[in-house]
Amino acid sequence: QVQLVESGGGLVQPGGSLRLSCAASGSIFNTGDMGWYRQGPGKQRELVAIIRGGGATNYGDSVKGRFTISRDAAKKMVYLQMNSLKPEDTAVYYCYARLLSRRWADYWGQGTQVTVSS
């Protein structure tokens, strides 16, 4: 069974940094796009960053210049380096991946809480 497991969330002060990691496991034959979405209190889920199978990246407007997404295809992992964190970055962050198992499908992690507060 394919699973995505996030780690690295927590409480950080404004201006601080965190690094999120997501590991894909199970019978995976190929990886496509991988990325991060977030859902803040009372808000809809939104794109944070995505890295395409070929390596191109896209970022949500609110995180450009502060967050960096990267991946290790061999380890089936995706990372999100978050710098200059703001209180409005507080949200549950979800890992996303398009993976080939029995067929190509979209998978989501359980989410990891990031809280930015003094």
C-alpha positions, 0 to 999 in steps of 0.5 A: 500500500502506498503511503506518504508520511510527513515530518518536520512540523512544529512551533517556530517564532516569526522569522524562523525556519523549518524543514518539512520532509515527506517520504513515499513508501510502498510499491512505487514504480515511478514518481511524477509531480511531488509537492506541498499544500497547506490549509490554514484555520478557516481557509481552503487548501492552497498550493505551497510548492510543487516540483515536476517530474522533470524538476521544474518548480512552481510556488504559491505567490505568498511563499515565493522567495521564502520557501524552497522545494526539492526532491530526491527521486531515488529516495522518493522524498520531497522537502520543503525548506521554509525560511522567514516564516510568518504567522500567516504561514500557520497551517496544516501542511500536506504532502502530495505526490503523483505516483505509479503503483498499479496505475498513476494516481494522486496520493496525500499525506496525513498532514503536519502542523506548522505553527508560527507564533511568538 
